[in-house]
């Protein structure tokens, strides 16, 4: 049990995630349910906030994989500055050492109820399946879209998806550079970030492509470049499809 010893309206959460969409969707869910949420986009930024006393969290939610200070090293530094419970968020199973160091673990995409249960100090096993949408997946999950519309006005929903388009465009450029260098560790890292952020907001096509990039499809038999380049082209197409949906108005 996450027995934090405080009421919901007093609970302070520090959310650490380098992915803009994941961070904003998670923060919105918690805020709309009455919690005080502080966010940091890097591990170092979160430590600076704790050291300065900007936030005294009861619960810390941190992404398992981030550039710079991350993983068990970040957990150690957080514990030296805070007595808060630490729960790891990830789009795939984290290493055993991260699981052991943290107080809990939840897979992305997080269900709204899972977040509510977590913040309400209820336990829930981390048994959600890793993301695996079919090739025929729609651009946006209608279920996720409906949940977001229950949490915020339509303008807020549009801002989430517009931010996702901008983020995917940036990551596609980073992905192209990594492919050109033959840096397939970076390709998989970018894929992980795409999968996590897009799955959180129900962008199913882009999330599926992120999962394939993370899995390293084509990393054997010398086919890395061709396969990654094909996935990059598909990712750009999925981004354009999401933008067209925004231009035409989101589904009713």
Buried (B, 14 or more C-beta within 10 A) or exposed (E): EBEBEEEEEEBBBBBBBBBBBBBBBBBBBBBBBEBBBBBBBBBBBBBEBBEEEEBBBBBBBBBBBBEEBBBBEBBEBBBEBBEBBBBBBBBBEBEEEBBEBBBBBBBBBBBBEBBBBBBEBEEBEBEBEBBEBEEEBBBBBEEBBEBBEEBBEEEBBBBBBEBBBBBBBEBBEBBBEBBEEEEBEBBBBBBBBBBBBBBBBBBBBBBBBBBBBBBBBBBEEEEBEEBBBBBBEBBBEBBEBBBEBBEEEBEE
